[in-house]
Amino acid sequence: MKIAMLGSGFIARFYADSLHAQRRKDHIHLVYSPTEANAERFAADYGLAHFTSDMRTAIDHPDTEVVLIALPNHRHLEAVLACAAAKKPVLCTKPLGRNAQEAKEMLAAVERAGVFGGYLEDLCYTPKFLKALKSVQEGSLGRILWTKSREAHPGPHSDWFWDKEKSGGGAIIDLGCHCVEIGRNFIGKDIKPIEVMCWADTQVHPIDAEDHAIGLVRYANGAIGQFEVSWTFRGGMDLRDEVMGTEGTVWLNSFLRTGFEMFTTGKAGGYVAEKAESDAGWLFPVGDEAHELGYPHMFTDMFDSLENGSEPLETFYDGYVVNAILDAALLSAKSKKWEPVLLDIWRGKEGDVQTSGFIEYDENHYLIKREILPNGDHKLILKHKSTGKVSQTVTQR
Ligand SMILES: NC(=O)c1ccc[n+]([C@@H]2O[C@H](COP(=O)([O-])OP(=O)(O)OC[C@H]3O[C@@H](n4cnc5c(N)ncnc54)[C@H](O)[C@@H]3O)[C@@H](O)[C@H]2O)c1
């Protein structure tokens, strides 16, 4: 398919590198940037036929079959509305909106126009994430009780991120969108997020928004999705996820520890990996950054879905739910209370879907714990179903 790229900055280049790599068949034919010189440079770097400083020209171009939005957050809504008006399929980077209201307008616009709306949440497409998710969905971890997703780095690379009006917030909107959607996938996208408790502060940078936050999202089945986001972290980009279930555990480290460690005195210098803070000493480069960050799998899913008329794994609806959760997080950081997640549109399970995880031992008892002690004895701890009495038996080795 022929793609119009809106934006010529950091993420537009990651997307272009991924789309034009390794003989892929979907290519960018045109780039828009408000600064013509930037559009021209991008077009030259990627061998594109056209560049423009007018967004509508890019979207309406007769050869444009799909539009890819890689613009700052405050321009997503305007760009999506223009794509819907032109009836062109649209893929939008994260976060979908600066808040749930904007995301809802974008969702409504694409659905009304009957056009494809793909949400480019790359971290839900990393090879490690996809494999972990499959294990979770097959039941390897049992009932999911808690997930933790962390994204932390020393802060973003352009002025507009640090301007609350343009970005919609600080680390919560910028990084929390990834972490929340990772947790939602593991817990189950059909399980309703109910409420959020969040601490946030501006600890380091002279900005109006928060540069550090930790939050808990409580879901209707009792599961908790924890997120940790920071623009104050030193030492590179820390991307880690944990999943805890009744039958198992997953730990993922997607960036700082990919199995590639290198020492250099700094003789050559230069780029090491996204947000790396040093190019000397012990370094943690990343073999294929685009791949580790999920871009190729993400575009494969998006373009396959477009071709087949199916839904991608991440849609505008998902982007809207994420924005609603983040709105509640921002409110909670102010009120210091649990704040409800307000979802005018909810397409998953309704009502209380709590399930008991008690393990039957026999007719009268639940099993609390079995353990082999250091001396080899076997211990069994049970709870009587009607009296509630907890008892233990020890079988000597
Ligand atoms: N992992 C990810 O998915 C990921 C990573 C980084 C950024 N992003 C998202 O991509 C979008 C763009 O971020 P970026 O890092 O490429 O930013 P950037 O500042 O590097 O580039 C933004 C580009 O948008 C264009 N632009 C149009 N209107 C503009 C305006 N008013 N001010 C500034 N630039 C304008 C310019 O071409 C500019 O190069 C954001 O929504 C951001 O959240 C996603």
PDBQT file of the ligand as one rigid body, heavy atoms in Angstrom, charges set to zero:
ROOT
HETATM    1  N1  LIG A 401       7.102   4.248  20.865  1.00  0.00    +0.000 N 
HETATM    2  C1  LIG A 401       6.300   5.046  20.232  1.00  0.00    +0.000 C 
HETATM    3  O1  LIG A 401       5.302   4.583  19.725  1.00  0.00    +0.000 OA
HETATM    4  C2  LIG A 401       6.593   6.505  20.127  1.00  0.00    +0.000 A 
HETATM    5  C3  LIG A 401       7.873   6.980  20.389  1.00  0.00    +0.000 A 
HETATM    6  C4  LIG A 401       8.098   8.364  20.260  1.00  0.00    +0.000 A 
HETATM    7  C5  LIG A 401       7.059   9.229  19.920  1.00  0.00    +0.000 A 
HETATM    8  N2  LIG A 401       5.816   8.709  19.703  1.00  0.00    +0.000 N 
HETATM    9  C6  LIG A 401       4.679   9.599  19.369  1.00  0.00    +0.000 C 
HETATM   10  O2  LIG A 401       4.869  10.118  18.054  1.00  0.00    +0.000 OA
HETATM   11  C7  LIG A 401       4.361  11.440  17.973  1.00  0.00    +0.000 C 
HETATM   12  C8  LIG A 401       5.465  12.350  17.460  1.00  0.00    +0.000 C 
HETATM   13  O3  LIG A 401       6.562  12.291  18.369  1.00  0.00    +0.000 OA
HETATM   14  P1  LIG A 401       8.076  12.428  17.887  1.00  0.00    +0.000 P 
HETATM   15  O4  LIG A 401       8.904  11.810  18.954  1.00  0.00    +0.000 OA
HETATM   16  O5  LIG A 401       8.241  11.948  16.510  1.00  0.00    +0.000 OA
HETATM   17  O6  LIG A 401       8.231  14.004  17.949  1.00  0.00    +0.000 OA
HETATM   18  P2  LIG A 401       9.261  14.916  17.126  1.00  0.00    +0.000 P 
HETATM   19  O7  LIG A 401       9.241  16.219  17.782  1.00  0.00    +0.000 OA
HETATM   20  O8  LIG A 401      10.563  14.213  16.944  1.00  0.00    +0.000 OA
HETATM   21  O9  LIG A 401       8.596  15.027  15.682  1.00  0.00    +0.000 OA
HETATM   22  C9  LIG A 401       7.333  15.595  15.488  1.00  0.00    +0.000 C 
HETATM   23  C10 LIG A 401       7.158  15.925  14.021  1.00  0.00    +0.000 C 
HETATM   24  O10 LIG A 401       5.816  16.341  13.826  1.00  0.00    +0.000 OA
HETATM   25  C11 LIG A 401       5.770  17.379  12.862  1.00  0.00    +0.000 C 
HETATM   26  N3  LIG A 401       4.965  18.509  13.395  1.00  0.00    +0.000 N 
HETATM   27  C12 LIG A 401       3.761  18.879  12.929  1.00  0.00    +0.000 A 
HETATM   28  N4  LIG A 401       3.238  19.882  13.635  1.00  0.00    +0.000 NA
HETATM   29  C13 LIG A 401       4.124  20.179  14.575  1.00  0.00    +0.000 A 
HETATM   30  C14 LIG A 401       4.141  21.114  15.626  1.00  0.00    +0.000 A 
HETATM   31  N5  LIG A 401       3.114  21.968  15.822  1.00  0.00    +0.000 N 
HETATM   32  N6  LIG A 401       5.221  21.119  16.448  1.00  0.00    +0.000 NA
HETATM   33  C15 LIG A 401       6.218  20.251  16.264  1.00  0.00    +0.000 A 
HETATM   34  N7  LIG A 401       6.264  19.318  15.288  1.00  0.00    +0.000 NA
HETATM   35  C16 LIG A 401       5.229  19.292  14.439  1.00  0.00    +0.000 A 
HETATM   36  C17 LIG A 401       7.192  17.712  12.481  1.00  0.00    +0.000 C 
HETATM   37  O11 LIG A 401       7.439  17.074  11.259  1.00  0.00    +0.000 OA
HETATM   38  C18 LIG A 401       8.045  17.068  13.541  1.00  0.00    +0.000 C 
HETATM   39  O12 LIG A 401       9.232  16.587  12.986  1.00  0.00    +0.000 OA
HETATM   40  C19 LIG A 401       3.834  11.775  19.365  1.00  0.00    +0.000 C 
HETATM   41  O13 LIG A 401       2.456  11.548  19.434  1.00  0.00    +0.000 OA
HETATM   42  C20 LIG A 401       4.570  10.812  20.280  1.00  0.00    +0.000 C 
HETATM   43  O14 LIG A 401       3.868  10.498  21.467  1.00  0.00    +0.000 OA
HETATM   44  C21 LIG A 401       5.568   7.372  19.768  1.00  0.00    +0.000 A 
ENDROOT
TORSDOF 0
